[in-house]
Amino acid sequence: MRVLFWGTPRFALPSLRALLGEGHDVVGVVSQPDRPAGRGRSLRASPVKQAALGEQIPVLTPERPRGEAFLDTLKTLDPEISVVVAYGHILPLEVLQLPSRNSVNLHASLLPALRGAAPVNWAIARGHERTGVTIMRMTAGMDEGPILLQRDIPIASDDSASGLTARLSELGAEALVEALALLEMGAIEEVEQDEALASYAPKVGREVARVSWDRSATEVSNHIRGMDSVPGAWTEHEGDPLKLFTPEVLESDADVPPGSVLAADPEAGLVVRTEGGAVAIGEVQPSGKRRMSGSAWLRGGGAAPGDRFR
């Protein structure tokens, strides 16, 4: 098929490569504009744009994917179908309906669960046991279109959002090429989503990522893993923010307030009291510094038993 591909982050790369590998004619790529990045804040192209240019595919980077001039450009590409994978903008209906086969989207959840911007983060943070990917036909409503294909996988107790995202990107690429093959054969049955089962996964930001120590150890662990690595779950230690990673749930009946540091030994590790339990913290990132092991931070005098995270 003649495919117009929409994508921006690294998550979309396996899908783009899979389409090319299956022999689809990717007539163009639409990605977010170059953004400042790195310490020098120099402009950097998105991972998808870089990959597309390497394949000599025409790339469009509009600030907003709308307007007559933009639509006219899309028409010149004459796509048969649009494939959208983590592009970053809601597309207007006239854009979705421009290709003869309209537009499909790869979404990183089992719709109608976890519609929205951060399905992987919330699948872990809310303690889901399974998640997956959905290929759906796009409509005007956000993630509300009929389902073409779904594939699911378990969420492991040590999965982080960054690691699970990588797994889902590969699973999604496989599901995408399968769905397009079935579409070409006319062998796919579209299934409308059950609105009664819909849930939402809003964008995660700094305030959402803050750890609430008065929750159970499992909930705290899920939250830390769900916020890894961006924006990063964080707490406050002696007035400064401290990001937390790679938690482990422990039992504890210590009679101290949630957030209290129970252990802070470079050998034994960093252990923090929660409501009804405790969590060992494997890695931290102090403000303005690199991510490091909890042991390395403690060797530098990072915390002491009796300190309290807030």
NUTOR-404077 format. One record per residue: residue in three letters; x, y, z of N, C-alpha, C, CB in turn. Coordinates in steps of 0.02 Angstrom, whole numbers, plus 50000, padded with zeros to 5 digits. Glycine has a CB too. Example, Ala and Ser with C-alpha at 12.3 -4.5 7.8 and 13.67 -1.06 7.14 Angstrom:
// residues 2
ala506604971650390506154977550390506604983550390505654977650452ser506424988850354506844994750357506455000250394507044997050286
//
This chain:
// residues 310
met500414994050000500005000050000500435006350000499535000050061arg500155011749974500475018249978500305021250046500255022949919val500815021750088500715023550158500995030450173501035018350205leu500605034550206500845040750235500935039450310500355046850222phe501555039850334501715038050402501765044250446502355034050405trp501435044150504501455049550553501775047050617500735052350566gly502325049950638502635047850700503195052550720502905040750694thr503385052350783503895056850807504425053350850503585062350847pro504255049950906504765047350951505045040650929504495046751021arg505515038250969505835031850956505335026150955506375030451008phe504795026650993504275021550995504025019850924503705023751039ala504005024750880503725023750813504205020550764503485030350785leu504845020150780505345017750732505235010550710506025018450761pro505105005850757504994998950733504414998450684504854994350792ser503905002450692503335002250646503535004750577502755006350673leu503895010250574504125012850510504575007750475504505019550519arg505025004850512505484999950482505104993650459506034998050532ala504594991750498504204985750479503814986950415503724983850535leu503544992850407503174994550346503634994250285502845001450351leu504224997050293504704996850237504934989650223505325001350254gly505044985950277505264979050269504744974650235505444976150335glu504104976250244503564972350214503424974550142502934972850255gly503794979450118503714981550049503194986950037503554975850008his502924989850090502444995350080502815001450053502084997150147asp502465005250012502755011249982502605017250028502465012549910val503075018950070502995024550116503125030950077503475024050179val502575034250057502635039950012502825046350047501975041049976gly502775046450113502965052350151502915051050225502535058350132val503245055250263503235054850336503065061750364503925052250365val502615061950412502465068150447502695067350519501695069750444ser503105072050543503385071650610503375078650641504115068850608gln503485078850707503515085250741504125089250718503535084250818pro504085095950720504655100050700505265098850744504465107450703asp505845100650718506465100150757506385104150822507075102650715arg506645101350877506585104650942507275105450974506115100550989pro507365110551017507995111151054508105105151098508005117651096ala508725102751100508875096851141509605097151163508745090251101gly509755093451217510435093151242510635099451280510915092151184arg511235099251307511475104951348511535111251307512135103351379gly511715110551243511785116551201511135119151175512235115051145arg510585115251184509915117151161509905118551086509675123251199ser510305114951049510295115650976509705111650949510965113250944leu509455113650890508885110350860509065103150840508635114350799arg508605098550856508725091550841508105088550808508925087550904ala508195084950754507635081650720507395075850762507845079250650ser506755074250755506465068550791506775062050767505705068350783pro506755056750808507015050350785506695047950720506915045050838val506035049050713505695046850651505935050950591504935047450660lys506005057350599506255061450543506955059250522506255068950562gln507385057950570508065055850554508055049250515508475055050618ala507635044550538507595038050503507315038950433507155033150543ala506805043050425506495044050360506985047250310505875048450366leu507355052250333507845055350289508375050350269508165061450323gly508565045950315509045040750298508795036050244509225036750359glu508135035250239507825031050187507615035150126507225027350216gln507785041550126507625046150071506865046750060507965043750006ile506495046850116505775047750114505625055150126505415043250167pro505175058150087504995065150100504705066050170504495067650047val504915071350204504695072550273504365079450278505295072150322leu503785079550310503425085750325503445086850400502695085550299thr503555093050423503585094550494503185100850510504315095450517pro502525100650501502125106550515502055107750590501425105950484glu501995114050609501855115550680501175112850699501885123150693arg500695113350653500025110550664499815107250599499515116150685pro499555101150602499395097350541498705099250513499425089850554arg498645105250490497995107550465498115113350416497535109750523gly497575115550384497625121150337497615118750266498245125150350glu497375122950221497295121050151497965119450118496955126550113ala498475123350133499125122150102499405115350123499635127750121phe499315113650186499565107150210499175101450177499505106750286leu498505102250173498095097150141498275096150068497355098950147asp498415101750034498605101249963499255097249955498685108249933thr499735098350002500365094650000500235087150010500845097250054leu499795085450057499645078450069499335075250007499175077650129lys498905078949973498575076249913499075074649859498065081349886thr499605078549854500115077149802500475070549816500615082949799leu500485068349879500815062049896500365056049878500985061849971asp499725057349871499235052249850499275045949893499345050449777pro499205046549960499245040550002498605036449997499375042450075glu498685029950004498115025350007497865024850078498315018449979ile498325025450126498145024950197498635029150238498135017550221ser498395032050292498835035250341498925030450400498555042150365val499545029850423499705025850482500005030550534500205019950464val499675030950591499875035650643500135031850704499275040250664val500755033350724501075030050781501425035350823501585024550757ala501085037550877501385042350924501625048650888501975039150961tyr501185051550847501375057650812501405063650858500875058950756gly500895064550901500935070050949500425075550941501585073050947his499985075050889499445079850879498805076050863499615084950823ile498235078750883497595076050861497475078450789497005078350909leu497315073850745497235075550674496505077250659497465069650630pro496385082650622495705084450603495405079250556495685091350571leu494745079050554494385074050515494565074250441493645074850524glu494665080250413494815080750342495495077650326494795088050319val495955077650374496605074350365496525066850371497115076950417leu496125064550420496025057350430495705054150369495605056150491gln495245057750337494855054850283495165056050214494165057750284leu495735059350211496035060950146496255054650108496625065550156pro496595049850139496785043850100496175039650083497295039650140ser496215035850029495635031850007495425026650059495795028449941arg495905024050097495745019250151495735022650219496255013650151asn495715029150220495695033050283496325031950325495075031050323ser496265031950391496855031950435496785026850491496965038850465val497355023650508497375019050564497905021350613497515011750540asn497815019150675498265021350729498495015350770497905026450775leu499125015450790499385010650838499385014050906500105008250819his498995011150953498945013851021499205008751070498215015751038ala499605011051119499945006451165499525004651226500605009551188ser498915002151214498504999251267497984994751235498165004851309leu497624991251276497074987051252496434991151256497014980451294leu496314995051205495724999351204495084995151212495695003451138pro494574998151246494505005151265494855007151330493785006751270ala495245002751361495615004651421496195009351403495894998351457leu496295014251445496885018651441496925022551376497505014651450arg496385025851358496415030651304496825036751326495705032751281gly497195039651280497545045851297498285045451288497395047551367ala498635050351318499335051651302499835047051335499505058551320ala499665043951392500175040351430499935033451452500385044351491pro499725029151404499435022751424499935018051456499155019351363val500565018251436501055013651465501195015551538501715013751424asn501285022051550501415024351619500855022151666501475031951620trp500235023251645499675021851689499515014451695499065025551665ala499675010551645499565003351651499975000551709499764999751585ile500595002951717501015000751772500815004151837501755002251757ala500725010751835500575014451896499925012151928500535021851882arg499445009851888498805007651915498785000151930498245009351867gly499354996851921499394989951941499074984951894499104989152006his499004986651830498724981851782499184975751775498614985251713glu498894969951766499284963851757499464962651684498904957951784arg499074965351638499204964451567499084971051531498764958851536thr499424971851475499284977451430499424974951360499724983751448gly499474979451312499594977251244499544983051196499104971851224val499384981351133499324986451081498664985351044499924986051032thr498414990851017497804990750977497934994350912497214994051016ile497734991150857497704994550792496974996350782497994990050733met496835002750774496145004950767496075009650707495895008450831arg495465009950681495315014950630495165021550665494715012750585met495465026950641495415033350676494765036950658496015037650659thr494485040050710493885044150703494015050850736493255040750734ala493505055150737493595061750766493725061450841492985066050753gly493455056350876493555055750948494235052750964493015051350978met494535054951020495205052751038495205045351058495475056951096asp495545041251019495625034051032494955030451037496025032951096glu494455032751000493785029951005493585025750945493285035451013gly494015025150895493825021750833493765014250841494325023350780pro493455010950791493375003650794494045000050792492945001350735ile494064994450829494674990550837494764985750777494664986550903leu495364985850749495534981250694495904975150719495944984850642leu496354976150768496774970650791497054972450859497344969050740gln497114967550904497424968550969497904962750984496894969251024arg498444964451020498904959451045499084961251117499554958951000asp499104956451163499234958051232499844954351259498624956451275ile500134957151313500704954151347500624955351422501384957051321pro500944951251464500924952451536501384958151556501104946151575ile501214961351612501654966351642502014963051700501254972751666ala502674962751696503074959551749503124964151810503774957751723ser503274961151867503304964951929503884969851930503364960251988asp504374968951886504934973651883504944977851819505594969851889asp504404977651781504364981651721504354989051739503744979851680ser504724992951701504685000251705504335002751642505395003551712ala504095008951645503755011751587504215012051526503485018751602ser504845013751537505315014151480505445007351450505975017351502gly505535002251492505644995551466505034992651432505864990951521leu504444993651462503834991051433503674994651367503254991851482thr503825001051364503715004751302504115001751244503915012151311ala504734999851258505154996751206504854990151183505874995651232arg504614986151230504304979751211503674980851169504134975551273leu503274985651190502644987051154502774989951085502204991751194ser503314993651077503464996451011503604990850960504075001151014glu503934985550982504064979850938503434975850926504614975350967leu503044974750979502414971150972501934975050926502084970051040gly501924981550933501494985750892501684985450819501514992750915ala502324985250804502544984850734502304978450702503314985350730glu502354972850740502114966450713501364966650701502294960750762ala500994969450750500264969850743500064974350685499944972350808leu500434979650675500274984350622500324981150552500734990450626val500884977850539500954974850472500454969150462501674972250463glu500274965650516499764960450511499084963550494499714956450576ala498924969050528498284972350516498234975050445498174978050566leu498764977950419498754980550350498684974850300499384984550336ala499004969250314498944963450269498214960950267499414957850290leu497904960750325497204958550329496744963550295496994957550401leu496894970050302496494975150268496534974350192496734982150288glu497134973050167497224972150095496824966150069497964971450077met496784961050111496414954950091495664955550104496694948950128gly495454960850137494754961550155494544956550207494314960950093ala495024954550250494894949050297494884951450369495404943650289ile494734957750380494744960350448494034962650467495244966150455glu493844961250528493184963350553493284968750604492794957250583glu493014974650590493074980150637492584979250696492944986950601val492834980550756492434979650817492374986350852492754974350864glu491764988650862491664994950896491864994350970490924997150891gln492144999650998492344999651067491735000151113492835005351081asp491784996951171491264997251222491395003351266491234990751264glu491005008551258491115014751296491065013751371490615020051274ala490685008751392490605007451464491265005051496490065002351475leu491725002551455492355000051480492935004951471492524993551446ala492785010951447493315015751432493635018451496493035021551390ser494295019251494494665022651547495185027151513494995017651597tyr495495031551552495905036751521496595037051554495555043451526ala497085038851513497785039151534498055046051516498205033551500pro497925051051558498145057851542498905058451544497835062751590lys499135063651513499855065151512500125065651583499985071651473val500725062951594501025063251660501515069151662501385056651678gly501485072851716501925078451725502265078051793501545085051719arg502615083251811503025083151872502605082151935503425089551878glu502045085651940501645085052001501335078152007501105090452002val501105075451951500825068651952501355063651973500555066751882ala501975064751955502515059951968502755059852041503095061351923arg502545064652081502775064852150502515058752189502545071452185val502945055752230502765049752268502365051652330503395045852288ser501815048052341501425048652403501595042652447500645048952388trp501965043852500502215038452542501675035352586502785040852584asp501105038652591500565035752632500145030752593500125041352658arg500375028452537500065023052500500425016552516500065024452423ser500135010952495500445004552509501105003752472499974998752491ala501514999052495502164997952463502084995952390502554992452501thr501584991852375501464989852306501264995852263500924984552302glu500835000152290500615006052253501195010852241500055009652290val501625011652292502205016052284502685013152231502575016952352ser502795006652235503235003452185502955004152115503334996052202asn502305002852107501995003652041502075010752015501245001752044his501975015552059502025022652038502735024252015501825027252097ile503235022052053503925023552034504095020251967504415021052089arg503895014051959504035010651895503645013751838503865003151901gly503035016051852502625019051800502875025751776501935019751824met503235029351817503495035951798504195035651769503485040551859asp504505029751767505185028851742505175028751665505505022351770ser505605032351629506115036651658505925044051651506795035351625val505405045351613505155052251606504415052251625505265054851533pro504205056751669504595062151701505035059951758504135067351725gly504955053751782505335051351840504965052751904506025054551841ala504805047451941504495048352007504995051852053504275041452037trp504735056152095505195060052138504895061252206505365066652105thr505335062752252505155064552319505595070352340505215058552369glu505495072852399505905078452424506315076052483505455084552445his506965077352480507425075552534507815081752555507905069852513glu507715083852616508045089752642507955095852597508795088452652gly507345096452571507165102252531507325101852458507485108152559asp507665096552436507855095852366507495089852334508615094952360pro507315090352270506995084752237507485078952225506685086952170leu507225072852230507625066952219507205062052179507875063852286lys507435060252119507075055452078507245048352101507235056352004leu506745043852095506815037052120506665032052065506355035952180phe507055026552063506975021452011507085014452040507465022751953thr506895009452003506985002352018506815000552091507705000352004pro506175000952108505964999452176505864991852186505325003152193glu505864989852249505704982952268505274983152330506354978752281val504714979652329504244979552385504524975152441503544977052363leu504504977852502504734974152561504194974252615505394977152588glu504234969552662503804969652720504124973752775503654962452744ser503714977252813503974981052870503404982752917504334987452847asp503534982252981503044984553031503334989953076502804978553074ala503844993453049504164998753088503665004053108504745001853048asp503705006353169503235011253196503515018353184503105010053271val503555020153121503795026853101503335029353046504545026753078pro503315035953034502865038652983503075036552912502855046252987pro502585035852867502755034552796503235039852769502125034352754gly503715037552730504225041952703504865041952744503965048952700ser504845038752803505445038352844505955033552814505265036252916val506585035452816507125031152791507275025952844507765035252773leu507165019652828507285014152875508005011652873506805008452862ala508295011652813508985009452804509315013852752509015001952783ala509945015552763510315019652716511045017552720510235027252732asp511165011552698511835008552701512075006852631511825002252747pro512685008752612512915007352544512904999952527513615009852536glu512944995552577512924988352564512204985752565513344984552616ala511824987652616511134985252624510644988952580510914985752696gly510814995052559510374998852515509955004052551509934994252478leu509505007052513509055012352536508355009552543509065018452489val508065009852603507405007152616506975012652647507435000952662val506375013452621505935018852644505265015952666505825024152587arg505015018352721504375016052748503795018752706504295018352822thr503305014352694502675016352662502105014752711502575012752593glu501485015652689500925013652730500885005952730500255016752703gly501015002952787500954995652793501524991652763500344993552762gly502084994752746502634991052717503234995552705502414987852651ala503644993552656504244997452640504434996052568504824995752688val504855000452542505104999752473505855000952474504755004752425ala506234996352443506944997352432507035001052366507334990552432ile507445006052365507555010152306508235008452275507525017752323gly508225005852214508845003552183509265009052152508694998652131glu508935014252125509295019652091508965026352108509295018652014val509375031552108509125038352121509445043152072509275040452195gln509155049152069509465054552030509365061052068509145054951958pro509885063352103509835069852137509765075552086510445071052182ser509495081052108509405086752064510065089052034509085092552103gly510075089651967510665092151932511205086951923510945097851969lys511075080651942511585075451935511325069751892511815072952003arg511765065151877511575059351837511205054151879512195056251804arg510875049651845510565043951879511115039351904510075040251831met511045036851965511565032651995511245027452041512065036952036ser511635022452060511375017452106511245020652174511865011552113gly510775017852210510645020352278511265019652321510065016552309ser511645014352312512255013352352512755018952339512565006652336ala512835020952275513305026352259513085032852292513365027252183trp512445034152291512185040252322512295040052398511435041052307leu512195034352428512285033752501513025034352520512005027152526arg513465031752478514175032452493514385039752494514605028652442gly514025043852457514165051052457513795054752512513985054052391gly513495051152558513155054352614512455056652596513545060152638gly512125053152549511485055452525510925055552575511295051252470ala510885050652620510345050352669510575046252729509705047352639ala510195046652782510345043052843509705040252872510705047552895pro509735034652909509145032152942508815037452986509315026052984gly508165037952982507805043053020507625049152978508215045153078asp507985050152921507785055452875507075053852850508295056252814arg506735059052827506065057852801505975060952732505535060752849phe505765056852685505605059152618504875061952620505675053352564arg504775067252583504115070452584503885071852512504135077052624
//
